[in-house]
Amino acid sequence: MANRDLAIAVIFLTQIVVGILGNASLLCHYIILYFTESRLRCTDLILKHLIVANFLALFCKGVPQTMAAFGWTNFISNFGCKFFIFLHRVGRGVSIGSICVLSVFQVITISHRNSRWAELKAKAPKYIVPSLFLCWILQVLVNVIFPIFVTGKLSNKNITHYKDFLYCSSVVHDKTSDSLYAALLSVPDVFCLGFMLWASSTMVFILYRHKQRVQHLCRAHISRRSSPESRATKTILLLMSTFVYFYALASILQIVLAVVNNPDWFLVNITAITTMCFPTVSPFLLMKSDSSVSRLCIAWKRNIKFPNLVRNT
């Protein structure tokens, strides 16, 4: 085995182990919250779907890529190749959709009672389950094209008509068709990224306005420590920037991979590594985000419940 293959295998194994531990920790985190708070929050359901999607993305991409890096390129059957790639694509898409649904729900939740979101605030929990199922159905329909054009390496009769992806291959089309397919597959991702950019910027604006009101009411007792709004804003911006960076980079690399007729070893592996980055790190960011937003909501509710007390302190 070449040193570069060993290095890639170690990177994939590290991503799988860290990602599994992170997503398992996130799941345990919300199980503990469920038993301690004796109730299921609306966001917990979204995060459960996100955890399942992350597991699919990590296992179905990481395991075959790791085995291929160790030199076992012909270990998977034609059906297995189609199955793994399809589940990975669905998991990746649902992960993006779940983050999008979570961001929009958080915007509605933290919005002021007198804002234009007031009517939707009470109805929002009812739309969570349909939105999540819509994510799954949409991703299954969008990615059903992959099992059609992807095949196992053992099934290839004429290798000149196939594009090599280490453990799988795909049918070679003309560049116009490949570009069209890549653009169509990127539409849901771009849509979700746009929604999350809007949701995150709206949350930052709402938190900034609330911080200004609280500072005006509590001007005499401003603490040197950062406010809950500032901590929550930093966490939201960190989550958003990480999400956009990894998914935008992965989408660009996948488009390049789809257009290039003979992708080299480096392009195939760096695309796979980049695709697995967000499912690996997102659980840790979400646990930090949840604790920051929870502390903010508690402080916010106290200010709303006891406005006179805040005003007189």
PEGIVEN-V233995 format. One record per residue. RES is the residue in one letter. SS is DSSP state (@ for helix, = for strand, . for the rest). PHI is phi as a letter, one per 20 degrees, with the letter a starting at -180 (* if undefined). BURIAL is 1 if it has 9 or more other C-alpha atoms within 8 Angstrom, else 0. Layout:
[[RES;SS;PHI;BURIAL] [RES;SS;PHI;BURIAL]]
This chain:
[[M;.;*;0] [A;.;f;0] [N;@;f;0] [R;@;f;0] [D;@;f;1] [L;@;f;1] [A;@;f;0] [I;@;f;1] [A;@;f;1] [V;@;f;1] [I;@;f;1] [F;@;f;1] [L;@;f;1] [T;@;f;0] [Q;@;f;1] [I;@;f;1] [V;@;f;0] [V;@;f;1] [G;@;f;1] [I;@;f;1] [L;@;f;0] [G;@;f;1] [N;@;f;1] [A;@;f;0] [S;@;f;1] [L;@;f;1] [L;@;f;1] [C;@;f;0] [H;@;g;1] [Y;@;e;1] [I;@;f;0] [I;@;f;0] [L;@;f;1] [Y;@;f;1] [F;@;f;0] [T;@;f;0] [E;@;e;0] [S;.;l;0] [R;.;b;0] [L;.;d;0] [R;.;f;0] [C;@;f;0] [T;@;f;0] [D;@;f;1] [L;@;f;0] [I;@;f;1] [L;@;f;1] [K;@;f;1] [H;@;f;1] [L;@;f;1] [I;@;f;1] [V;@;f;1] [A;@;f;1] [N;@;f;1] [F;@;f;1] [L;@;f;1] [A;@;f;1] [L;@;f;1] [F;@;f;1] [C;@;f;1] [K;@;d;1] [G;@;f;1] [V;@;f;1] [P;@;f;1] [Q;@;f;1] [T;@;f;1] [M;@;f;1] [A;@;f;1] [A;@;f;1] [F;.;f;1] [G;.;o;0] [W;.;e;1] [T;.;e;1] [N;.;d;0] [F;.;e;0] [I;.;d;1] [S;.;e;1] [N;@;f;1] [F;@;f;0] [G;@;f;1] [C;@;f;1] [K;@;f;1] [F;@;f;1] [F;@;f;1] [I;@;f;1] [F;@;f;1] [L;@;f;1] [H;@;f;1] [R;@;f;1] [V;@;f;1] [G;@;f;1] [R;@;f;1] [G;@;f;1] [V;@;f;1] [S;@;f;1] [I;@;f;1] [G;@;f;1] [S;@;f;1] [I;@;f;1] [C;@;f;1] [V;@;f;1] [L;@;f;1] [S;@;f;1] [V;@;f;1] [F;@;f;1] [Q;@;f;1] [V;@;f;1] [I;@;f;1] [T;@;f;0] [I;@;e;1] [S;.;f;1] [H;.;f;0] [R;.;f;0] [N;.;e;0] [S;.;e;0] [R;.;f;0] [W;.;e;1] [A;@;g;1] [E;@;f;0] [L;@;f;0] [K;@;f;1] [A;@;f;0] [K;@;e;0] [A;@;g;1] [P;@;g;0] [K;@;f;0] [Y;@;e;0] [I;@;f;1] [V;@;f;0] [P;@;g;0] [S;@;f;1] [L;@;f;1] [F;@;f;0] [L;@;f;0] [C;@;f;1] [W;@;f;1] [I;@;f;0] [L;@;f;0] [Q;@;f;1] [V;@;f;1] [L;@;f;0] [V;@;f;0] [N;@;e;1] [V;@;f;1] [I;@;f;0] [F;@;f;1] [P;@;f;1] [I;@;f;0] [F;@;d;0] [V;=;d;1] [T;=;b;1] [G;=;f;1] [K;@;f;1] [L;@;f;0] [S;@;e;0] [N;.;f;1] [K;.;e;0] [N;.;c;0] [I;@;f;0] [T;@;f;0] [H;@;d;0] [Y;=;c;1] [K;=;d;1] [D;=;e;1] [F;.;d;1] [L;.;m;1] [Y;.;d;1] [C;=;c;1] [S;=;c;1] [S;=;c;1] [V;=;f;1] [V;.;e;0] [H;.;d;0] [D;.;f;0] [K;@;f;0] [T;@;f;0] [S;@;f;0] [D;@;f;1] [S;@;f;1] [L;@;f;0] [Y;@;f;0] [A;@;f;1] [A;@;f;1] [L;@;f;0] [L;@;f;1] [S;@;e;1] [V;@;g;0] [P;@;f;0] [D;@;f;1] [V;@;f;0] [F;@;f;0] [C;@;f;1] [L;@;f;1] [G;@;f;0] [F;@;f;1] [M;@;f;1] [L;@;f;1] [W;@;f;0] [A;@;f;1] [S;@;f;1] [S;@;f;0] [T;@;f;1] [M;@;f;1] [V;@;f;1] [F;@;f;0] [I;@;f;1] [L;@;f;1] [Y;@;f;1] [R;@;f;0] [H;@;f;1] [K;@;f;1] [Q;@;f;0] [R;@;f;0] [V;@;f;0] [Q;@;f;1] [H;@;f;0] [L;@;f;0] [C;.;d;1] [R;@;f;0] [A;@;f;0] [H;@;c;0] [I;.;f;0] [S;.;e;0] [R;.;f;0] [R;.;f;0] [S;.;f;0] [S;.;f;0] [P;@;g;1] [E;@;f;1] [S;@;f;1] [R;@;f;1] [A;@;f;1] [T;@;f;1] [K;@;f;0] [T;@;f;1] [I;@;f;1] [L;@;f;1] [L;@;f;1] [L;@;f;1] [M;@;f;1] [S;@;f;0] [T;@;f;1] [F;@;f;1] [V;@;f;1] [Y;@;f;0] [F;@;f;1] [Y;@;f;1] [A;@;f;0] [L;@;f;1] [A;@;f;1] [S;@;f;1] [I;@;f;0] [L;@;f;1] [Q;@;f;1] [I;@;f;1] [V;@;f;0] [L;@;f;1] [A;@;f;1] [V;@;e;1] [V;.;f;0] [N;.;f;0] [N;.;c;0] [P;.;f;1] [D;.;e;0] [W;@;g;0] [F;@;f;0] [L;@;f;1] [V;@;f;1] [N;@;f;1] [I;@;f;0] [T;@;f;1] [A;@;f;1] [I;@;f;1] [T;@;f;1] [T;@;f;1] [M;@;e;1] [C;@;f;1] [F;@;f;1] [P;@;g;1] [T;@;f;1] [V;@;e;1] [S;@;f;1] [P;@;g;1] [F;@;f;1] [L;@;f;1] [L;@;f;1] [M;@;f;1] [K;@;f;1] [S;@;f;1] [D;@;f;0] [S;@;f;0] [S;@;f;1] [V;@;f;1] [S;@;f;0] [R;@;f;1] [L;@;f;1] [C;@;f;1] [I;@;f;0] [A;@;f;1] [W;@;f;0] [K;@;f;0] [R;@;f;1] [N;@;f;1] [I;@;f;0] [K;@;f;0] [F;.;c;0] [P;@;f;1] [N;@;f;0] [L;@;f;0] [V;@;f;1] [R;@;f;0] [N;@;e;0] [T;.;f;0]]
